Structure formats: structure tokens, C-alpha cells
Amino acid sequence: MEKLTIVVPAFNEEEVLNNTLQRLLKIESKLIQAQILDYSSDILVVDDGSADQTWKIIKHYHEKNKSIKGIRLSRNFGHQNALIAGFQAVVASADLVVTIDADLQDDPESINEMINCFAGGAEIVYGVRNDRTTDTWFKRNSAALFYKLLNILGVKLIPNHADFRLMSQRAVKTFLQYKERNLFIRGVIPLLGFSTAKVYYKRTPRLAGKSKYPFKKMLAFAWNGITSFSIIPVRF
């Protein structure tokens, strides 16, 4: 049995965090009771400089259940840096790491299938959205354009995969050897070279709150991805 840590980056997620932690705890508890996961499996929430009650909620749950842990960043460093902070915190203790956003629009029930893929030999398991009907027309089409553009520029991404994935401890250690600033995580992971698998799921609507990726942030994220992996913009 392996120890799993679920890493959840959270920025101003007070409206959804209670539901998120309860669902993730329930999923992990079932897997522990079925003797699929080690009893020490846990959840780490990375508070990315929230200005609301996010940290207070994390502390409240930790006091009731020590398997819920938290890291509070000194300011808002951004989603990708919050994920990296989570990796750095758990890499020495976790055999498996699952990353998932706090809004749970990615289906946490797919974690069981991801673990099955790991048992079958995959060290990286990508969560892939096969139904985005809950997204707006703009978001669906801008995402398709983003993947197409990066593919043209030679950046090999997993289409319709964001940051919901399972990684073995060995894969996480290898990822953390990258020392670049502003790492474009979903572009780096496919370069690691480990055996991979995909788990497909339907994306669901956000339970409450607002997306933390408004149009301006989406553009900055896309530009970071392009410039991190292609010299074509420099040549242009």
C-alpha cells in the first residue's frame, strides 16, 4: 500500500473549500478502508496568499483531522508556484501525489482509476476532460486555440489536460530538478520520460465562487507557456 498526498492549491476559496475537503477526505478514507492506500495518506492545501477565510478553514479542519495539512504562502505567488510549493513539501514523504484544483471541477472520483493505472505501471497519470459542455463557448474555443497554437510552435501538451494528475514520487523528484523560474508545469511533465496513462472524465460546473483565471491571467499563462518552450517568438 502506498501513501497518497492530495495537493490542493487554493486562492480565496472559502465558498467551496468545506465541500472540497469533505469530498476528498471521503474518497481517501474509502481507499484506505479498502486497503488500496496506506493509512497515513493525507491532504495538503496550499493557501496561495488568500485574503478571505481560506486559511481559517484549513486550520479548523486540521484541528479536527491531522490528515489535513496546510501551507500558507506569504503572498499570492500564482497557481503554478503553489503547486510547486506543494510538491516540495510532500516529495520526501508521499509515494504518490495527486494535484487537483480546489473548485473540484475536475472529477475527484477519478483518483481511484488513477491509482489503478499506477498499479498497472504508469508513473504519471493525466486527468483529461472528455466533456467541456459546462464551460462557456469562449473558454472552450480559446482552450482549443491555445493547444493548437502550442502544437504548431512545437510544444507537446496533453489536450484538455490541466493540472489534475497523479505522479509517482520518482516523477515528482525528477520534476523538481528543473530550476527555471515561472515553470509551465503542464509543458514540463510530458518531458520527464516516465510511463504515462490517461483517465477521462466530465468537467463539472463550479459549485460556488468565481474562476481564479480571468481573461488577463489566461493570456499571461498562455504567453508564459509559449515563451517557455519555443524560440519562435524570439525569432519573430
Contacts in CASP RR format, 6 or more apart in sequence:
PFRMAT RR
TARGET T0000
AUTHOR 0000-0000-0000
METHOD contacts of the structure
MODEL  1
MEKLTIVVPAFNEEEVLNNTLQRLLKIESKLIQAQILDYSSDILVVDDGS
ADQTWKIIKHYHEKNKSIKGIRLSRNFGHQNALIAGFQAVVASADLVVTI
DADLQDDPESINEMINCFAGGAEIVYGVRNDRTTDTWFKRNSAALFYKLL
NILGVKLIPNHADFRLMSQRAVKTFLQYKERNLFIRGVIPLLGFSTAKVY
YKRTPRLAGKSKYPFKKMLAFAWNGITSFSIIPVRF
1 35 0 8 1.000
1 36 0 8 1.000
1 37 0 8 1.000
1 38 0 8 1.000
2 37 0 8 1.000
2 38 0 8 1.000
2 95 0 8 1.000
2 96 0 8 1.000
2 115 0 8 1.000
2 118 0 8 1.000
3 37 0 8 1.000
3 38 0 8 1.000
3 40 0 8 1.000
3 41 0 8 1.000
3 42 0 8 1.000
3 93 0 8 1.000
3 94 0 8 1.000
3 95 0 8 1.000
3 96 0 8 1.000
4 28 0 8 1.000
4 31 0 8 1.000
4 37 0 8 1.000
4 38 0 8 1.000
4 41 0 8 1.000
4 42 0 8 1.000
4 94 0 8 1.000
4 95 0 8 1.000
4 96 0 8 1.000
4 97 0 8 1.000
4 98 0 8 1.000
4 111 0 8 1.000
4 115 0 8 1.000
5 41 0 8 1.000
5 42 0 8 1.000
5 43 0 8 1.000
5 44 0 8 1.000
5 90 0 8 1.000
5 93 0 8 1.000
5 94 0 8 1.000
5 96 0 8 1.000
5 97 0 8 1.000
5 98 0 8 1.000
6 24 0 8 1.000
6 28 0 8 1.000
6 42 0 8 1.000
6 43 0 8 1.000
6 44 0 8 1.000
6 97 0 8 1.000
6 98 0 8 1.000
6 99 0 8 1.000
6 100 0 8 1.000
6 111 0 8 1.000
7 44 0 8 1.000
7 46 0 8 1.000
7 83 0 8 1.000
7 86 0 8 1.000
7 87 0 8 1.000
7 90 0 8 1.000
7 97 0 8 1.000
7 98 0 8 1.000
7 99 0 8 1.000
7 100 0 8 1.000
8 20 0 8 1.000
8 24 0 8 1.000
8 43 0 8 1.000
8 44 0 8 1.000
8 45 0 8 1.000
8 46 0 8 1.000
8 99 0 8 1.000
8 100 0 8 1.000
8 101 0 8 1.000
8 102 0 8 1.000
9 45 0 8 1.000
9 46 0 8 1.000
9 48 0 8 1.000
9 79 0 8 1.000
9 82 0 8 1.000
9 83 0 8 1.000
9 86 0 8 1.000
9 99 0 8 1.000
9 101 0 8 1.000
9 102 0 8 1.000
10 17 0 8 1.000
10 45 0 8 1.000
10 46 0 8 1.000
10 47 0 8 1.000
10 48 0 8 1.000
10 50 0 8 1.000
10 54 0 8 1.000
10 58 0 8 1.000
10 82 0 8 1.000
10 102 0 8 1.000
11 47 0 8 1.000
11 48 0 8 1.000
11 49 0 8 1.000
11 50 0 8 1.000
11 54 0 8 1.000
11 76 0 8 1.000
11 78 0 8 1.000
11 79 0 8 1.000
11 82 0 8 1.000
11 212 0 8 1.000
12 50 0 8 1.000
12 51 0 8 1.000
12 52 0 8 1.000
12 54 0 8 1.000
12 212 0 8 1.000
13 20 0 8 1.000
13 50 0 8 1.000
13 52 0 8 1.000
13 54 0 8 1.000
13 102 0 8 1.000
13 103 0 8 1.000
13 209 0 8 1.000
14 50 0 8 1.000
14 52 0 8 1.000
14 53 0 8 1.000
14 54 0 8 1.000
14 57 0 8 1.000
15 207 0 8 1.000
15 208 0 8 1.000
15 209 0 8 1.000
16 102 0 8 1.000
16 103 0 8 1.000
16 104 0 8 1.000
16 206 0 8 1.000
16 207 0 8 1.000
16 208 0 8 1.000
16 209 0 8 1.000
17 45 0 8 1.000
17 54 0 8 1.000
17 57 0 8 1.000
17 58 0 8 1.000
17 102 0 8 1.000
18 57 0 8 1.000
19 104 0 8 1.000
19 207 0 8 1.000
20 102 0 8 1.000
20 103 0 8 1.000
20 104 0 8 1.000
21 43 0 8 1.000
21 45 0 8 1.000
21 57 0 8 1.000
21 61 0 8 1.000
21 68 0 8 1.000
23 104 0 8 1.000
23 108 0 8 1.000
24 43 0 8 1.000
24 100 0 8 1.000
24 108 0 8 1.000
25 43 0 8 1.000
25 65 0 8 1.000
25 67 0 8 1.000
25 68 0 8 1.000
27 108 0 8 1.000
27 109 0 8 1.000
27 111 0 8 1.000
27 112 0 8 1.000
28 37 0 8 1.000
28 41 0 8 1.000
28 42 0 8 1.000
28 43 0 8 1.000
28 67 0 8 1.000
31 37 0 8 1.000
31 41 0 8 1.000
31 111 0 8 1.000
31 112 0 8 1.000
31 115 0 8 1.000
32 38 0 8 1.000
32 39 0 8 1.000
32 41 0 8 1.000
36 112 0 8 1.000
36 115 0 8 1.000
37 115 0 8 1.000
38 95 0 8 1.000
40 67 0 8 1.000
41 67 0 8 1.000
42 67 0 8 1.000
42 68 0 8 1.000
42 69 0 8 1.000
43 67 0 8 1.000
43 68 0 8 1.000
43 69 0 8 1.000
44 69 0 8 1.000
44 70 0 8 1.000
44 71 0 8 1.000
44 86 0 8 1.000
44 89 0 8 1.000
44 90 0 8 1.000
45 58 0 8 1.000
45 68 0 8 1.000
45 69 0 8 1.000
45 70 0 8 1.000
45 71 0 8 1.000
45 102 0 8 1.000
46 70 0 8 1.000
46 71 0 8 1.000
46 73 0 8 1.000
46 82 0 8 1.000
46 83 0 8 1.000
46 85 0 8 1.000
46 86 0 8 1.000
46 89 0 8 1.000
47 54 0 8 1.000
47 55 0 8 1.000
47 58 0 8 1.000
47 70 0 8 1.000
47 71 0 8 1.000
47 72 0 8 1.000
47 73 0 8 1.000
48 73 0 8 1.000
48 76 0 8 1.000
48 77 0 8 1.000
48 78 0 8 1.000
48 79 0 8 1.000
48 81 0 8 1.000
48 82 0 8 1.000
49 72 0 8 1.000
49 73 0 8 1.000
49 74 0 8 1.000
49 75 0 8 1.000
49 76 0 8 1.000
49 77 0 8 1.000
50 76 0 8 1.000
55 72 0 8 1.000
58 68 0 8 1.000
58 70 0 8 1.000
58 72 0 8 1.000
61 68 0 8 1.000
62 68 0 8 1.000
62 69 0 8 1.000
62 70 0 8 1.000
71 85 0 8 1.000
71 86 0 8 1.000
71 89 0 8 1.000
73 81 0 8 1.000
73 82 0 8 1.000
73 85 0 8 1.000
77 85 0 8 1.000
79 163 0 8 1.000
79 212 0 8 1.000
79 213 0 8 1.000
80 182 0 8 1.000
80 183 0 8 1.000
80 184 0 8 1.000
80 185 0 8 1.000
83 99 0 8 1.000
83 163 0 8 1.000
83 185 0 8 1.000
84 176 0 8 1.000
84 183 0 8 1.000
84 185 0 8 1.000
87 97 0 8 1.000
87 172 0 8 1.000
87 175 0 8 1.000
87 176 0 8 1.000
88 176 0 8 1.000
90 97 0 8 1.000
90 172 0 8 1.000
91 97 0 8 1.000
91 169 0 8 1.000
91 172 0 8 1.000
91 173 0 8 1.000
91 176 0 8 1.000
94 169 0 8 1.000
94 172 0 8 1.000
95 168 0 8 1.000
95 169 0 8 1.000
96 115 0 8 1.000
96 118 0 8 1.000
96 166 0 8 1.000
96 167 0 8 1.000
96 168 0 8 1.000
96 169 0 8 1.000
97 166 0 8 1.000
97 167 0 8 1.000
97 169 0 8 1.000
97 172 0 8 1.000
98 111 0 8 1.000
98 114 0 8 1.000
98 164 0 8 1.000
98 165 0 8 1.000
98 166 0 8 1.000
98 167 0 8 1.000
99 163 0 8 1.000
99 164 0 8 1.000
99 165 0 8 1.000
99 167 0 8 1.000
100 106 0 8 1.000
100 108 0 8 1.000
100 111 0 8 1.000
100 163 0 8 1.000
100 164 0 8 1.000
101 162 0 8 1.000
101 163 0 8 1.000
101 164 0 8 1.000
103 206 0 8 1.000
103 207 0 8 1.000
103 209 0 8 1.000
103 211 0 8 1.000
104 204 0 8 1.000
104 207 0 8 1.000
105 134 0 8 1.000
105 203 0 8 1.000
105 204 0 8 1.000
105 205 0 8 1.000
105 206 0 8 1.000
106 127 0 8 1.000
106 129 0 8 1.000
106 162 0 8 1.000
106 164 0 8 1.000
106 201 0 8 1.000
106 203 0 8 1.000
107 201 0 8 1.000
107 202 0 8 1.000
107 203 0 8 1.000
107 204 0 8 1.000
109 201 0 8 1.000
110 127 0 8 1.000
110 164 0 8 1.000
110 199 0 8 1.000
110 201 0 8 1.000
111 166 0 8 1.000
113 199 0 8 1.000
114 125 0 8 1.000
114 127 0 8 1.000
114 165 0 8 1.000
114 166 0 8 1.000
114 199 0 8 1.000
115 166 0 8 1.000
117 125 0 8 1.000
117 166 0 8 1.000
117 197 0 8 1.000
117 199 0 8 1.000
118 125 0 8 1.000
118 166 0 8 1.000
118 168 0 8 1.000
121 195 0 8 1.000
121 197 0 8 1.000
122 194 0 8 1.000
122 195 0 8 1.000
122 196 0 8 1.000
122 197 0 8 1.000
123 167 0 8 1.000
123 168 0 8 1.000
123 170 0 8 1.000
123 171 0 8 1.000
123 194 0 8 1.000
123 195 0 8 1.000
123 196 0 8 1.000
124 165 0 8 1.000
124 166 0 8 1.000
124 167 0 8 1.000
124 168 0 8 1.000
124 171 0 8 1.000
124 189 0 8 1.000
124 192 0 8 1.000
124 194 0 8 1.000
124 195 0 8 1.000
124 196 0 8 1.000
124 197 0 8 1.000
125 165 0 8 1.000
125 166 0 8 1.000
125 167 0 8 1.000
125 196 0 8 1.000
125 197 0 8 1.000
125 198 0 8 1.000
125 199 0 8 1.000
126 158 0 8 1.000
126 161 0 8 1.000
126 164 0 8 1.000
126 165 0 8 1.000
126 196 0 8 1.000
126 197 0 8 1.000
126 198 0 8 1.000
126 199 0 8 1.000
127 161 0 8 1.000
127 164 0 8 1.000
127 165 0 8 1.000
127 198 0 8 1.000
127 199 0 8 1.000
127 200 0 8 1.000
127 201 0 8 1.000
128 158 0 8 1.000
128 159 0 8 1.000
128 160 0 8 1.000
128 161 0 8 1.000
128 198 0 8 1.000
128 199 0 8 1.000
128 200 0 8 1.000
128 201 0 8 1.000
129 160 0 8 1.000
129 161 0 8 1.000
129 162 0 8 1.000
129 200 0 8 1.000
129 201 0 8 1.000
129 202 0 8 1.000
129 203 0 8 1.000
130 160 0 8 1.000
130 200 0 8 1.000
130 201 0 8 1.000
130 202 0 8 1.000
131 202 0 8 1.000
131 203 0 8 1.000
132 139 0 8 1.000
132 140 0 8 1.000
132 143 0 8 1.000
132 160 0 8 1.000
132 203 0 8 1.000
134 203 0 8 1.000
134 204 0 8 1.000
134 205 0 8 1.000
135 143 0 8 1.000
135 203 0 8 1.000
142 218 0 8 1.000
143 160 0 8 1.000
146 222 0 8 1.000
147 157 0 8 1.000
147 159 0 8 1.000
147 160 0 8 1.000
149 222 0 8 1.000
149 226 0 8 1.000
150 157 0 8 1.000
150 225 0 8 1.000
150 226 0 8 1.000
150 229 0 8 1.000
150 230 0 8 1.000
151 157 0 8 1.000
153 226 0 8 1.000
153 229 0 8 1.000
153 230 0 8 1.000
153 232 0 8 1.000
154 229 0 8 1.000
154 230 0 8 1.000
155 187 0 8 1.000
155 225 0 8 1.000
155 226 0 8 1.000
155 229 0 8 1.000
155 230 0 8 1.000
156 187 0 8 1.000
156 190 0 8 1.000
157 186 0 8 1.000
157 187 0 8 1.000
157 190 0 8 1.000
158 186 0 8 1.000
158 190 0 8 1.000
158 198 0 8 1.000
161 186 0 8 1.000
161 198 0 8 1.000
162 186 0 8 1.000
163 185 0 8 1.000
163 186 0 8 1.000
165 189 0 8 1.000
167 175 0 8 1.000
167 189 0 8 1.000
168 194 0 8 1.000
170 194 0 8 1.000
171 189 0 8 1.000
171 192 0 8 1.000
171 194 0 8 1.000
174 192 0 8 1.000
174 194 0 8 1.000
175 185 0 8 1.000
175 188 0 8 1.000
175 189 0 8 1.000
175 192 0 8 1.000
178 188 0 8 1.000
180 228 0 8 1.000
182 224 0 8 1.000
182 228 0 8 1.000
183 228 0 8 1.000
184 224 0 8 1.000
184 225 0 8 1.000
184 228 0 8 1.000
184 229 0 8 1.000
187 225 0 8 1.000
187 228 0 8 1.000
187 229 0 8 1.000
190 196 0 8 1.000
213 221 0 8 1.000
226 233 0 8 1.000
227 233 0 8 1.000
END
